[in-house]
Amino acid sequence: MLNRKYNSILCMSVNTMRTRDIKLKINYFVAIRNFLFIPIAIFLLNVYVKPVVAHEEVDQTATKYAPDPYWQGTLGPLNIRSLSPGQALRLAPLPKSPYGLPVGESELQFHIAAASVYLNSPDVYLIDFNFIDTRIAMNHGFENGWSAEISFNDRRIQNLQLDEVVVAFHDALDIEQNGRDENRNQTHIVIPQYSANFAAELEGVFSQTLGLSIQKVLIDKSVAWPALAVILNTSIETLDNGMIEKGAIDYSLQLSLAQKQSMGYLFANMAYTHFGTDKTMEVIPLSEEQFSGMLGYEFSTDKDEAFIVQYLFSEGVLIDLGALEDVSHEIHLGYKWRTEKNIFEVGLVENIINFDNGPDVAFTFGVTHRL
């Protein structure tokens, strides 16, 4: 039981939270105001107006790129959320297509990621573990561009023997191991500042959440304008004795855009997330808010296959822990293909820029099944 694991830690003072700098708060307020104003304004307009369709002249051009009646032409972004250690503790918005679902249509989704994390900053932290991130969801389309999705999310630490893959990759490219080649395939979370020192006892489920997403298509079926949707995501932690307090509710407001290009589709997402908890393992402080975003491109090889590259950034959420407080940068490379009833995807994740806040490597697989 994780409660027993933390007993020794709970003896120390938990008064580790610091007051945010006033200037930073003002910057956040301005950023949030600017970020929320546009989607909310458009959303209110679209309460009374159906999703925008290009006018007659554009429609004549649009016949060249007419979306598939169900799949909307595009295969969509890779369904990979942030796999950085702090970001993976709570709600991490999933890259979304703005096209939504046709009225009355439903689909089932299954996605799984296997990630290796190794972060070592002497006297600050050692974070070394593998974990599995699994997601099962059902999505349904309603009238006037609305759709809703319910999901179950399971995250668990498990020894996947991925250290050998990472060490071999670093050796091949002559990249410094920084201790990766020592104590391979073991679990360690050591944070001296908070007297945290855990090993294999952490293996097992550390988070199980129920999620709900509601999407509204604002602009659709146009080659003149980018397709645009706004999404509200929520999740609640259901696991007893996990790394996050049971009952914590997170929510995010997300914008999704897509534009048809000559070789495929360009995607962009932006999200503001507010979290319902401010600590993990009872004493380690976490940020209560985060901005994140994604840029991606779908290179279509034919109408049912595509290579996809995505860049995902997420603000750091682990407070006063060096690089873990800085922005996480992740690159997603993947391939998607469509059959009559399904879309399959495989993907690879690597951290870039900030190599001390992100997964060393992750492998992903997913399938979306049309009901």
C-alpha positions in Angstrom: 0.0 0.0 0.0 1.4 3.4 -1.0 0.1 4.9 2.2 2.7 2.8 4.1 5.4 3.8 1.7 4.9 7.4 2.5 4.7 7.2 6.3 8.3 8.1 6.7 7.9 11.0 4.4 4.8 12.3 6.1 6.8 12.9 9.3 8.5 15.8 7.7 6.9 19.2 7.3 4.7 19.4 4.2 4.9 23.2 4.2 7.1 23.1 1.0 4.8 25.0 -1.2 5.9 28.5 -2.2 3.8 31.5 -3.2 3.9 32.2 -6.9 5.7 35.3 -8.0 3.1 38.1 -8.5 4.5 39.0 -11.9 4.2 35.4 -13.0 0.6 35.3 -11.9 -0.2 38.4 -13.9 1.5 36.9 -17.0 -0.6 33.8 -16.5 -3.8 35.8 -16.1 -3.1 37.8 -19.3 -2.2 34.6 -21.2 -5.3 32.8 -20.0 -7.5 35.8 -20.8 -6.1 36.0 -24.3 -6.3 32.3 -24.8 -9.9 31.9 -23.6 -11.4 35.0 -25.2 -11.4 33.8 -28.9 -12.7 30.2 -28.4 -15.4 31.4 -26.0 -16.5 34.2 -28.3 -16.7 31.8 -31.3 -18.4 29.2 -29.2 -21.2 31.6 -28.2 -21.7 32.5 -31.8 -21.9 28.8 -32.8 -24.6 28.1 -30.2 -27.0 29.7 -32.7 -25.2 28.8 -35.9 -24.4 25.5 -37.5 -20.7 24.7 -38.2 -19.4 27.1 -40.8 -19.3 25.7 -44.4 -17.3 27.6 -47.1 -19.5 29.8 -49.3 -20.5 28.8 -52.8 -17.2 29.8 -54.6 -15.2 27.9 -52.1 -17.5 24.9 -52.3 -16.7 24.6 -56.0 -13.0 24.4 -55.2 -13.6 22.1 -52.2 -15.0 19.3 -54.4 -11.3 18.4 -55.2 -10.7 17.7 -51.5 -14.2 16.6 -50.4 -13.9 14.9 -47.1 -14.9 11.3 -46.7 -18.5 11.1 -45.4 -17.3 9.5 -42.2 -13.6 9.8 -41.8 -13.5 13.4 -43.0 -10.6 12.7 -45.3 -7.8 12.9 -42.8 -6.4 10.1 -40.7 -6.0 12.6 -37.8 -3.1 13.2 -35.4 -1.3 10.4 -33.5 -3.2 9.6 -30.3 -0.2 10.2 -28.0 -0.4 12.4 -25.0 2.6 13.6 -23.0 4.7 10.8 -21.5 7.0 13.0 -19.5 7.1 11.9 -15.8 5.3 14.9 -14.2 2.8 15.4 -17.0 1.8 11.7 -17.0 0.6 11.9 -13.4 -2.6 13.8 -14.2 -4.8 14.9 -17.1 -2.7 15.3 -20.3 -4.8 16.5 -23.2 -4.7 14.2 -26.2 -4.0 15.6 -29.7 -7.4 15.9 -31.4 -8.7 16.3 -34.9 -11.2 19.2 -35.3 -13.5 17.3 -37.7 -15.5 15.5 -35.0 -18.0 12.7 -35.9 -21.1 12.6 -38.1 -24.4 12.7 -36.4 -25.4 9.3 -34.9 -22.0 7.7 -35.5 -19.9 6.0 -32.8 -16.4 4.7 -32.5 -14.3 2.7 -30.0 -10.7 3.6 -29.3 -7.9 1.6 -27.8 -4.4 3.1 -27.3 -1.4 1.9 -25.4 2.1 3.3 -24.8 5.2 1.7 -23.3 7.8 4.3 -22.1 11.2 4.3 -20.5 12.1 7.3 -18.3 15.6 8.0 -17.0 16.4 11.4 -15.5 19.4 12.0 -13.3 20.4 15.3 -11.7 23.0 14.6 -8.9 21.7 15.5 -5.4 18.4 16.7 -6.9 16.6 13.6 -8.3 17.0 10.2 -9.9 14.0 9.0 -11.7 14.4 5.6 -13.4 11.4 3.5 -14.4 9.3 2.0 -17.2 5.6 2.5 -17.4 2.5 1.6 -19.5 -0.2 4.2 -20.4 -3.4 2.6 -21.6 -6.6 4.3 -22.8 -10.0 2.9 -23.8 -12.6 5.3 -25.1 -16.0 5.6 -26.8 -16.9 8.6 -28.9 -20.3 9.6 -30.3 -21.4 12.3 -32.8 -24.4 14.6 -32.3 -26.1 17.3 -34.3 -24.6 20.7 -35.2 -21.0 19.5 -34.8 -21.2 18.3 -31.2 -19.5 15.0 -30.1 -18.8 13.4 -26.7 -16.2 10.9 -25.5 -15.9 8.9 -22.3 -12.7 7.2 -21.5 -10.9 5.0 -18.9 -7.2 5.6 -18.4 -4.8 3.3 -16.6 -1.1 4.1 -15.9 1.2 1.6 -14.2 5.0 1.3 -13.5 6.3 -2.0 -14.9 9.7 -3.4 -15.7 9.6 -3.6 -19.5 13.3 -4.3 -20.1 13.5 -1.1 -22.2 16.8 0.0 -20.8 18.7 -2.3 -23.2 17.1 -0.5 -26.1 17.9 3.0 -24.9 21.5 2.1 -23.9 22.1 0.5 -27.3 20.7 3.5 -29.1 22.9 5.9 -27.1 26.0 3.7 -27.8 25.3 3.7 -31.5 25.1 7.5 -31.6 27.9 8.0 -29.1 25.5 9.8 -26.7 26.5 10.0 -23.0 24.7 7.4 -20.9 24.6 9.6 -17.7 24.3 6.4 -15.6 21.8 4.6 -17.8 24.1 1.6 -18.2 24.3 1.1 -14.4 21.5 -0.8 -12.6 19.7 -1.5 -15.8 16.0 -2.5 -15.8 15.4 -1.3 -12.2 12.9 1.1 -10.7 14.2 4.1 -8.7 12.6 7.4 -7.6 15.0 9.3 -5.4 14.3 12.9 -4.4 16.5 13.9 -1.4 14.8 17.2 -1.0 11.6 15.4 0.1 13.2 12.3 1.6 11.7 10.2 -1.1 13.6 7.0 -1.9 11.5 4.3 -3.6 12.4 1.2 -5.6 10.5 -1.8 -6.8 7.7 -1.2 -4.3 6.3 1.4 -6.7 5.7 -1.1 -9.4 2.0 -1.5 -10.2 -0.9 0.8 -11.0 -0.3 4.5 -9.9 -3.3 6.2 -11.6 -6.7 5.2 -12.9 -9.0 7.9 -14.2 -12.4 8.3 -15.8 -12.5 11.0 -18.5 -15.1 13.0 -20.4 -14.5 15.2 -23.4 -17.1 17.3 -25.2 -16.2 18.7 -28.6 -17.9 21.4 -30.7 -16.9 21.8 -34.4 -16.8 25.5 -35.2 -15.5 25.5 -38.8 -15.7 22.4 -41.0 -15.6 21.1 -44.5 -13.6 24.0 -46.0 -10.3 24.3 -47.9 -10.4 28.1 -47.6 -10.4 28.2 -43.8 -8.7 25.9 -41.3 -11.1 23.5 -39.6 -11.5 24.6 -36.0 -13.0 22.9 -32.9 -13.1 23.7 -29.2 -12.9 20.8 -26.6 -13.6 20.6 -22.9 -11.7 17.7 -21.2 -12.3 16.5 -17.7 -11.0 13.6 -15.6 -11.3 12.3 -12.1 -8.8 10.1 -10.2 -10.5 6.9 -9.0 -7.5 4.9 -7.6 -7.1 4.5 -3.8 -3.5 4.9 -2.6 -2.2 6.1 -6.0 0.3 8.9 -6.6 -2.5 11.4 -6.9 -5.2 11.9 -4.3 -8.4 9.9 -5.1 -11.3 12.2 -6.2 -9.0 14.9 -7.7 -10.7 16.5 -10.7 -8.7 18.0 -13.6 -10.1 20.0 -16.5 -8.8 21.6 -19.7 -10.0 23.8 -22.5 -8.4 22.8 -25.8 -8.4 24.3 -29.3 -7.9 22.1 -32.4 -7.1 23.2 -35.9 -6.5 21.4 -39.2 -5.8 22.7 -42.7 -5.8 20.6 -45.9 -2.4 20.8 -47.7 -1.2 19.6 -51.1 0.6 16.6 -49.4 -1.8 16.0 -46.5 -3.0 17.9 -43.4 -1.5 20.4 -41.0 -2.6 20.1 -37.4 -2.3 22.4 -34.3 -3.6 22.0 -30.8 -3.4 24.3 -27.8 -4.7 23.6 -24.3 -4.9 25.2 -20.8 -5.3 22.7 -18.0 -6.2 23.2 -14.4 -5.5 20.4 -11.9 -7.4 19.4 -8.8 -4.4 18.5 -6.8 -1.1 20.3 -5.9 1.1 17.4 -4.8 2.1 13.8 -5.5 3.3 11.2 -3.1 1.6 13.4 -0.4 4.5 15.9 -0.2 6.1 16.6 -3.6 4.6 19.9 -4.9 2.9 20.1 -8.3 1.8 23.1 -10.4 -2.0 23.6 -10.4 -2.1 24.8 -14.0 -0.3 24.1 -17.3 -0.2 25.3 -20.9 0.5 22.7 -23.6 0.4 22.5 -27.4 1.0 20.4 -30.5 2.1 21.0 -34.1 1.8 18.1 -36.5 1.8 17.2 -40.2 0.1 14.2 -41.9 2.0 13.2 -45.0 -0.6 11.2 -47.0 0.9 8.4 -49.1 -2.5 7.5 -50.5 -6.1 8.1 -49.4 -5.9 5.5 -46.6 -2.3 5.7 -45.4 -0.1 8.4 -43.9 3.2 9.1 -42.1 2.7 11.6 -39.3 5.2 13.8 -37.4 4.2 15.8 -34.3 5.9 18.1 -31.8 4.3 18.3 -28.4 5.3 20.8 -25.7 4.1 20.9 -22.1 4.9 23.2 -19.2 6.8 21.6 -16.4 4.7 20.8 -13.4 7.2 19.5 -10.8 8.1 22.6 -8.7 11.6 23.4 -7.5 13.1 20.3 -9.1 15.5 21.7 -11.7 14.8 20.7 -15.3 11.6 19.0 -14.2 10.1 22.4 -13.7 11.0 23.4 -17.3 9.1 22.8 -20.5 8.9 19.2 -21.8 9.5 18.7 -25.5 8.5 15.5 -27.2 8.7 14.4 -30.9 6.1 11.8 -32.2 6.8 9.8 -35.4 4.1 7.4 -36.6 2.2 5.7 -39.3 -1.5 5.3 -39.7 -3.6 3.3 -42.1 -7.3 2.8 -42.6 -9.5 -0.2 -43.4 -13.2 -0.3 -43.9 -14.0 -0.1 -40.2 -10.7 0.7 -38.5 -7.8 3.1 -38.3 -4.6 1.6 -36.9 -1.5 3.5 -35.8 2.0 2.8 -34.5 4.3 5.5 -33.1 7.7 6.3 -31.6 8.3 9.1 -29.0 11.6 10.8 -28.2 12.4 13.7 -26.0 14.3 16.7 -27.4 15.7 20.1 -26.3 15.2 19.4 -22.5 16.6 15.9 -22.2 16.0 16.0 -18.4 12.3 16.1 -18.6 10.7 13.5 -20.9 10.8 9.9 -21.9 14.0 8.4 -23.2 11.9 6.4 -25.7 8.3 5.2 -26.0 6.5 2.9 -28.4 2.8 3.3 -29.0 0.0 1.4 -30.7 -3.7 2.3 -31.3 -6.8 1.3 -33.1 -10.1 3.2 -33.7 -13.0 1.0 -34.6 -16.1 2.4 -36.3 -19.3 0.9 -34.8 
